[in-house]
Amino acid sequence: MTVTSTQEHLYSFEQYCNYDDGTDNRYELVDGKLEVINPPTVRHFLITKYLEKVFDQEITRKILPWVCFKEAGVRTGWRKSRLTDLFIVPQEAALELIDQSAIFQTPPLLVVEIVSPDSVTRDYRYKRSEYAAVEIAEYWIVDPKENKVTVLILEEGFYEESVFIGEDKIISRQLNEIDLTVKQVLDAGNI
């Protein structure tokens, strides 16, 4: 996804939540500036769709009071908001926003980002630090180019990192019984 900043006007979080320029553009709020996020690749969409299905099945199987969303937002600071590829939140957090923009101020339980060629720094560095700052308990970085899944677990304000490759079973604290390998996730990106 290519990122383009808009004009130099600084937006508050509230202005961002209500922003509509009449286009189908998707924006993130970064230090008060709107950054256009271009649509992901087909591989990106396929992996996201697969993980959403797997997560929904696990939530249903364990009868968890959670909801899985794709392409929803999460507030990461005073004038910051990121669009995630996928995340899980408690149902009560979703109910609070039922008729509002899907930009959550309550930290999700788990966030997944699929790395694309132009999002490497954003996913590995900026989102990592922003997600830790707002105390997102678990953050997955799915990297098709590097053939790996990095799972970050929040411990005392910092992420502890585990990297999984190939046939490795992904170990998740939030979805601790999930039976999922890196190969399954990455293969989902193929047609």
Backbone torsions as a table, in degrees:
resi	resn	phi	psi	omega
1	MET	NA	127.1	177.1
2	THR	-86.3	140.2	-179.3
3	VAL	-110.2	132.8	176.5
4	THR	-130.3	128.2	177.0
5	SER	-80.9	148.1	176.7
6	THR	-90.0	-170.8	179.9
7	GLN	-50.0	168.8	-172.8
8	GLU	-79.8	3.0	176.7
9	HIS	-60.3	134.8	177.3
10	LEU	-94.4	129.4	-177.8
11	TYR	-104.6	142.7	171.1
12	SER	-80.0	167.9	177.3
13	PHE	-61.0	-40.6	-179.3
14	GLU	-64.5	-41.8	177.1
15	GLN	-63.3	-40.1	178.0
16	TYR	-61.0	-44.8	-179.1
17	CYS	-60.1	-29.0	-177.6
18	ASN	-104.6	4.9	-175.1
19	TYR	-70.9	133.7	175.9
20	ASP	-149.7	111.9	-179.9
21	ASP	-98.5	11.4	177.5
22	GLY	79.1	6.9	178.2
23	THR	-110.8	177.8	174.5
24	ASP	-94.2	11.6	-180.0
25	ASN	-61.7	145.3	174.5
26	ARG	-110.1	136.7	-175.9
27	TYR	-125.9	149.1	164.7
28	GLU	-109.9	153.2	176.9
29	LEU	-102.6	115.9	-177.1
30	VAL	-125.7	108.2	-178.4
31	ASP	53.0	41.0	176.6
32	GLY	84.9	-5.2	179.9
33	LYS	-103.8	143.1	176.2
34	LEU	-84.2	127.3	175.8
35	GLU	-115.5	122.7	179.5
36	VAL	-72.3	131.9	176.7
37	ILE	-109.3	117.8	178.9
38	ASN	-73.3	157.2	-180.0
39	PRO	-59.2	146.5	178.3
40	PRO	-70.9	171.6	176.1
41	THR	-74.5	167.7	176.7
42	VAL	-62.8	-41.5	178.5
43	ARG	-57.2	-43.2	178.9
44	HIS	-57.7	-49.9	179.6
45	PHE	-62.3	-41.0	-178.5
46	LEU	-64.4	-43.2	178.8
47	ILE	-65.1	-43.6	179.0
48	THR	-61.2	-44.7	179.8
49	LYS	-60.7	-43.8	179.5
50	TYR	-62.4	-49.3	-178.9
51	LEU	-63.6	-38.4	177.9
52	GLU	-60.1	-43.7	178.8
53	LYS	-62.7	-46.2	179.6
54	VAL	-61.9	-45.2	-179.9
55	PHE	-64.2	-44.9	178.5
56	ASP	-59.3	-41.5	178.6
57	GLN	-63.7	-41.0	-179.7
58	GLU	-68.7	-40.3	177.3
59	ILE	-61.6	-43.4	178.5
60	THR	-67.0	-45.5	-178.7
61	ARG	-59.2	-41.7	-177.6
62	LYS	-91.3	1.1	-179.1
63	ILE	51.6	52.9	-179.7
64	LEU	-90.5	143.0	178.9
65	PRO	-82.6	53.8	-175.0
66	TRP	-123.2	161.4	176.3
67	VAL	-133.7	140.6	178.6
68	CYS	-106.2	129.7	179.4
69	PHE	-124.7	146.5	170.4
70	LYS	-115.5	148.2	177.9
71	GLU	57.4	29.6	174.2
72	ALA	-95.9	168.5	-176.5
73	GLY	-104.1	158.7	174.4
74	VAL	-138.9	130.9	178.0
75	ARG	-74.1	129.0	-177.6
76	THR	-119.9	8.1	178.9
77	GLY	174.5	-174.8	-175.8
78	TRP	-59.1	-49.4	177.3
79	ARG	-124.7	47.3	-178.5
80	LYS	-138.5	137.8	174.3
81	SER	-153.8	133.7	-178.6
82	ARG	-113.9	146.8	170.9
83	LEU	-93.3	123.1	-179.6
84	THR	-93.8	162.3	173.4
85	ASP	-78.6	-38.5	-176.9
86	LEU	-160.9	141.0	171.0
87	PHE	-155.4	162.9	179.4
88	ILE	-117.4	132.1	176.6
89	VAL	-131.3	158.3	172.3
90	PRO	-64.4	147.1	-179.6
91	GLN	-55.3	-38.3	-177.8
92	GLU	-63.1	-31.8	176.2
93	ALA	-66.9	-39.3	177.9
94	ALA	-67.8	-37.8	179.4
95	LEU	-63.4	-33.9	179.0
96	GLU	-63.3	-25.0	-176.4
97	LEU	-112.1	15.4	-169.2
98	ILE	-50.2	-36.7	-179.8
99	ASP	-115.4	24.2	-179.7
100	GLN	-122.7	174.7	174.7
101	SER	-58.1	142.1	-178.3
102	ALA	-82.1	65.9	176.5
103	ILE	-124.0	105.2	-171.5
104	PHE	-85.7	135.8	173.6
105	GLN	-98.4	-17.0	173.0
106	THR	-81.3	129.5	-178.4
107	PRO	-62.2	131.9	173.8
108	PRO	-61.7	159.9	177.2
109	LEU	-76.6	-32.8	-178.1
110	LEU	-152.4	135.6	176.8
111	VAL	-123.3	141.0	174.7
112	VAL	-122.3	132.5	172.1
113	GLU	-121.8	134.6	175.4
114	ILE	-99.7	121.8	-176.5
115	VAL	-75.5	131.7	171.4
116	SER	-117.4	165.4	-174.1
117	PRO	-51.6	-36.0	-177.6
118	ASP	-96.4	5.5	-179.6
119	SER	-112.7	9.8	-175.1
120	VAL	-56.0	-55.7	-178.6
121	THR	-63.9	-42.1	-179.5
122	ARG	-61.3	-45.7	-176.4
123	ASP	-75.1	-41.3	-176.7
124	TYR	-82.2	-30.3	-174.3
125	ARG	-110.7	-64.3	-172.2
126	TYR	-66.3	-49.8	-179.4
127	LYS	-66.0	-37.6	178.6
128	ARG	-56.7	-49.0	-178.1
129	SER	-70.6	-38.6	179.2
130	GLU	-67.0	-41.4	-179.8
131	TYR	-66.8	-37.2	176.3
132	ALA	-65.7	-40.3	-178.5
133	ALA	-62.9	-33.3	179.2
134	VAL	-97.0	10.2	172.4
135	GLU	63.9	46.3	170.4
136	ILE	-76.3	119.5	-169.5
137	ALA	-63.4	-33.1	-176.4
138	GLU	-146.4	136.1	-176.4
139	TYR	-136.7	120.6	177.0
140	TRP	-102.6	135.5	172.6
141	ILE	-116.2	110.1	179.5
142	VAL	-94.9	119.1	-174.5
143	ASP	-120.1	94.2	-179.5
144	PRO	-62.4	-33.0	-179.0
145	LYS	-68.9	-40.6	-179.4
146	GLU	-90.5	-2.0	179.8
147	ASN	53.8	51.4	-179.5
148	LYS	-151.4	161.0	171.9
149	VAL	-124.6	124.1	177.0
150	THR	-103.2	125.9	177.5
151	VAL	-110.5	124.3	-179.0
152	LEU	-111.3	123.4	-179.9
153	ILE	-111.5	127.4	-178.0
154	LEU	-74.2	123.2	177.8
155	GLU	-132.8	112.8	177.1
156	GLU	52.8	43.3	174.6
157	GLY	87.6	-5.3	179.8
158	PHE	-128.2	153.0	178.9
159	TYR	-86.6	131.3	168.8
160	GLU	-92.7	130.3	-170.7
161	GLU	-106.3	134.2	170.9
162	SER	-127.5	132.4	-179.2
163	VAL	-110.8	132.0	-178.6
164	PHE	-120.8	141.0	-179.8
165	ILE	-136.8	162.8	171.9
166	GLY	52.3	-122.8	-178.3
167	GLU	-86.6	6.2	178.1
168	ASP	-57.6	136.3	172.0
169	LYS	-79.4	130.7	179.7
170	ILE	-73.8	127.5	-179.5
171	ILE	-102.6	121.0	-177.2
172	SER	-122.7	138.1	175.7
173	ARG	-76.6	-41.1	-177.3
174	GLN	-72.3	-40.6	-180.0
175	LEU	-112.8	65.3	-167.5
176	ASN	-69.9	-9.1	177.9
177	GLU	-111.9	8.4	-176.9
178	ILE	-68.1	137.5	179.6
179	ASP	-110.3	93.2	-170.8
180	LEU	-148.6	131.3	178.0
181	THR	-107.9	161.9	176.6
182	VAL	-60.8	-42.0	-179.9
183	LYS	-58.6	-43.0	178.1
184	GLN	-60.0	-44.4	-178.6
185	VAL	-63.6	-49.9	-177.0
186	LEU	-69.9	-35.1	176.8
187	ASP	-63.7	-26.9	178.9
188	ALA	-63.4	-19.4	179.5
189	GLY	-81.7	2.3	178.5
190	ASN	-106.4	149.2	177.5
191	ILE	-99.7	NA	NA
